[in-house]
Each structure stands twice: as structure tokens, then as C-alpha cells.
Amino acid sequence: MFRSPGAIAFHLGPLEIRWYGILTAASIALGLWLADRQARAENLPAEEISRCAWWAVVTGYLGARLYEVAFNWDYYGRNLWKILAVWEGGLAIHGGFIVGGLVGAWLAARRGLPVLRSLDVAAPSLAIAQAIGRWGNFFNEEAFGRPTDLPWAVYISPSHRPPGYATAELFHPTFLYESLWDLGLFVLLVSWLRPRFRSRPGVLFFSYIGLYSVGRFAIEALRLDSFWVGEFRVAQLASLVGMAFAAGGLLWVSRRDPVEEKR
């Protein structure tokens, strides 16, 4: 069993510096640094790709928050000021994928960058950033799963337990499961897929989307905080769309000429 030491890392005068914010900032910084490093290694226009990446991050962050708010409007509609309280958590990665991905790809195309190669540069960075960022959920005591007595269960304090689980203390650490899945995905992308598919721009990115979606679909089945549409979990529906999108993308790039995409 393990438990959160609390959401607040330290104070700067009246300001509360939270672990969620620290980990989010660290994950973004590392992801951007790795993408820039890889772009330079591949002789791509790294500075222009970085500019697109920055906009993708900013708009993706906004999209992740709006997605969360839209599917949890019963709560946010009664607490409008909470919409801005991003330090308390509440970023839906699927919203970030949709908005940030579209903006990043559009900017890359507009600036004449090799879009698929740019997306391939970004894919491992996204995976490792998610692996780090998920630990923010641990400190905030959120994104956990059903009760369990497994040795690695996480203790959730009474104030963070969902209705109907007041007497349960230990829960599946689904944030940990997703973090480990993302870490394994990062290793797979960098050590196995990248060396084998350099001549197939797009393979890395679509593989990342598909494999992340597979893992998220399975892990989501354990979570207690899922958004629902009728009898279906929204995140699982989004994951199915992600798998279909990835399969279509991989089929498309497999039929392209096996040459490097030119700027």
C-alpha cells in the first residue's frame, strides 16, 4: 500500500506550489526538449517544429480542460470558478489529443514542415510526458480505480472517495498503470519502432495513438471517475475511435512510397 503525502509541495509566501503543477511543467519541458533533440538529430527544422509544438501544447492544454468541463458540466455548472482551478487536476488527455494534435499538424503544414515526420518526432515525447504527468493524479488522490487488496493498492482519504465507497480505503492505482503503460510505450517507440520504420513517416505517431488507446481502453474499465454516455464510458469510446484512427493511418502510410517525406 502507498498513499499520497498531499497535493501541496511547498509554499512561496501565500502561494501554494502543487505537485500537479510541478509534474505537469516537468513533463512538458522534458517532452519539448526530447522533441527538439530528435528534430536536430534528423536534420529537421527544429526551431520551427518547436514553435508548432509550443502552440500544440498550449491549445492541447486548453482542449484537455474544456473536454473535462464539458463532460462534467453537472459539477462545473454549479461551481463556475472551478473551471479555472486546473491546479486541482481535471485534464482529459483525449481533449488534448484532438485540439493540440490538430493545431500542431495544421501549423506544421502551413509552415511547409514535413507533417508526418514532425508528428513522429513528437510521439515519444507525448508518451514520456504522460508517464510523468500521471503522477500528478497520485498527489491529488484522483484517477484511481475500484477497491482492491493488492499489495500495490493506493490509500484514498475519505474526502476523496466517491459516493458509495466511504468504507473502502484501498483502491487500484490506475494512474500508476497508465504511467507504466506510457513508459513502456516510450521505450518501444524509441528503441524498436523508430529504428525499423525511419523510411515510413507516420508509423511512429499512428502506433503511439493506437497503442495508447489500447492501454487506456483496458485501464479505464477499472476507474471509478469515468464520464458516461448512456451505458458507455466516454474514454473507452474515444479509445475505440483512437484505435480506428491509428489503424487507418498505418494503412495509409504503408501504401505510401517508402521514402523520406521532404520539406
MIRO-565442 format. One record per residue (C-alpha): residue in three letters; x, y negated, z negated. Coordinates in steps of 0.02 Angstrom, whole numbers, padded with zeros to 5 digits, always signed. Layout:
ALAXYZ...
***
This chain:
MET+00000+00000+00000PHE+00056-00178+00031ARG-00026-00346+00001SER-00013-00525+00060PRO+00089-00643-00051GLY-00029-00782+00001ALA-00059-00892+00152ILE+00048-01039+00095ALA+00236-01027+00122PHE+00284-01189+00034HIS+00234-01370+00006LEU+00307-01529+00077GLY+00234-01658-00039PRO+00046-01648-00013LEU+00064-01541+00144GLU+00036-01354+00139ILE+00150-01260+00258ARG+00066-01096+00300TRP+00143-00933+00358TYR+00018-00926+00501GLY+00085-01087+00574ILE+00267-01038+00545LEU+00244-00871+00632THR+00145-00947+00775ALA+00279-01078+00805ALA+00418-00948+00792SER+00332-00831+00914ILE+00305-00970+01042ALA+00484-01032+01026LEU+00557-00858+01047GLY+00443-00818+01193LEU+00488-00978+01286TRP+00673-00952+01253LEU+00669-00774+01319ALA+00572-00827+01474ASP+00694-00968+01510ARG+00842-00850+01486GLN+00768-00720+01604ALA+00722-00850+01735ARG+00902-00911+01738ALA+00966-00732+01748GLU+00858-00705+01903ASN+00913-00870+01981LEU+00737-00939+01972PRO+00699-01125+01944ALA+00699-01105+01755GLU+00659-01286+01712GLU+00505-01290+01822ILE+00447-01121+01757SER+00470-01185+01579ARG+00361-01336+01615CYS+00224-01222+01680ALA+00247-01108+01529TRP+00227-01254+01408TRP+00063-01302+01487ALA+00007-01121+01487VAL+00046-01110+01301VAL-00046-01270+01257THR-00200-01232+01359GLY-00194-01049+01309TYR-00194-01100+01126LEU-00346-01210+01160GLY-00431-01069+01256ALA-00399-00946+01115ARG-00479-01063+00990LEU-00630-01104+01098TYR-00658-00918+01131GLU-00656-00886+00943VAL-00775-01030+00909ALA-00895-00982+01049PHE-00916-00803+00988ASN-00926-00854+00806TRP-01041-01003+00825ASP-01157-00948+00685TYR-01015-00993+00566TYR-00935-01140+00656GLY-01103-01218+00698ARG-01134-01236+00511ASN-00955-01291+00475LEU-00904-01402+00619TRP-00748-01468+00534LYS-00682-01290+00526ILE-00662-01290+00715LEU-00502-01390+00692ALA-00438-01284+00547VAL-00327-01174+00656TRP-00206-01150+00512GLU-00336-01035+00435GLY-00324-00917+00583GLY-00452-00884+00717LEU-00363-00872+00885ALA-00437-00748+01008ILE-00300-00685+01123HIS-00420-00647+01266GLY-00468-00830+01275GLY-00284-00873+01280PHE-00254-00749+01421ILE-00395-00821+01527VAL-00359-01006+01507GLY-00170-01002+01486GLY-00145-00873+01622LEU-00250-00966+01749VAL-00170-01134+01710GLY+00006-01062+01715ALA-00022-00972+01880TRP-00108-01124+01957LEU+00034-01241+01908ALA+00164-01119+01972ALA+00075-01106+02140ARG+00052-01294+02151ARG+00238-01323+02121GLY+00288-01195+02250LEU+00358-01070+02125PRO+00357-00881+02155VAL+00199-00846+02056LEU+00215-00658+02032ARG+00398-00667+01984SER+00358-00808+01862LEU+00222-00701+01783ASP+00343-00556+01770VAL+00464-00669+01678ALA+00325-00717+01557ALA+00257-00542+01521PRO+00389-00480+01396SER+00386-00649+01310LEU+00199-00633+01285ALA+00219-00459+01212ILE+00353-00506+01085ALA+00262-00667+01039GLN+00105-00567+00999ALA+00206-00441+00898ILE+00271-00583+00788GLY+00114-00688+00784ARG+00004-00545+00723TRP+00091-00554+00554GLY+00003-00719+00525ASN-00155-00614+00502PHE-00069-00520+00361PHE-00035-00678+00262ASN-00211-00743+00296GLU-00289-00575+00250GLU-00385-00558+00413ALA-00396-00443+00564PHE-00397-00286+00457GLY-00494-00126+00485ARG-00605-00005+00393PRO-00567+00055+00216THR-00432+00189+00205ASP-00323+00277+00078LEU-00173+00295+00193PRO-00003+00254+00115TRP+00017+00101+00227ALA-00154+00028+00186VAL-00163-00158+00151TYR-00244-00229-00005ILE-00375-00362+00032SER-00427-00479-00107PRO-00614-00489-00150SER-00638-00661-00071HIS-00581-00595+00099ARG-00682-00435+00102PRO-00830-00431+00222PRO-01009-00406+00160GLY-01041-00227+00108TYR-00860-00191+00062ALA-00847-00279-00106THR-00792-00121-00197ALA-00663-00069-00067GLU-00485-00126-00098LEU-00378-00043+00037PHE-00404-00063+00224HIS-00323-00015+00389PRO-00190-00147+00433THR-00248-00163+00613PHE-00141-00319+00634LEU+00009-00205+00599TYR-00050-00077+00726GLU-00064-00211+00859SER+00103-00287+00813LEU+00189-00118+00832TRP+00098-00085+00996ASP+00155-00254+01063LEU+00333-00223+01005GLY+00336-00054+01093LEU+00263-00136+01248PHE+00400-00267+01245VAL+00534-00131+01239LEU+00450-00034+01380LEU+00437-00188+01491VAL+00617-00242+01465SER+00709-00076+01458TRP+00612+00033+01579LEU+00491-00059+01693ARG+00596-00212+01734PRO+00749-00116+01799ARG+00642+00001+01903PHE+00524-00124+01985ARG+00630-00277+02022SER+00580-00266+02204ARG+00395-00262+02161PRO+00348-00434+02091GLY+00192-00424+01986VAL+00216-00247+01919LEU+00282-00308+01752PHE+00141-00431+01724PHE-00001-00316+01775SER+00074-00173+01675TYR+00079-00285+01523ILE-00103-00336+01543GLY-00159-00155+01569LEU-00059-00077+01428TYR-00102-00215+01305SER-00286-00190+01347VAL-00274-00001+01317GLY-00198-00029+01144ARG-00318-00168+01098PHE-00469-00063+01151ALA-00417+00078+01034ILE-00367-00033+00887GLU-00524-00138+00900ALA-00629+00016+00857LEU-00559+00007+00679ARG-00586-00178+00648LEU-00724-00249+00539ASP-00723-00426+00608SER-00766-00390+00789PHE-00883-00501+00888TRP-01030-00404+00960VAL-01140-00421+01113GLY-01283-00303+01081GLU-01204-00135+01041PHE-01034-00177+01116ARG-00881-00258+01041VAL-00832-00411+01142ALA-00645-00374+01129GLN-00671-00198+01195LEU-00772-00263+01341ALA-00634-00389+01375SER-00506-00249+01365LEU-00602-00148+01494VAL-00600-00299+01608GLY-00413-00316+01575MET-00383-00134+01622ALA-00482-00154+01783PHE-00391-00316+01824ALA-00223-00232+01793ALA-00267-00080+01898GLY-00323-00190+02042GLY-00166-00297+02026LEU-00050-00147+02025LEU-00138-00075+02178TRP-00120-00243+02266VAL+00065-00265+02230SER+00101-00083+02276ARG+00039-00120+02452ARG+00145-00275+02474ASP+00312-00266+02563PRO+00444-00211+02435VAL+00545-00370+02448GLU+00576-00509+02325GLU+00449-00647+02326LYS+00529-00804+02394ARG+00503-00978+02328
***
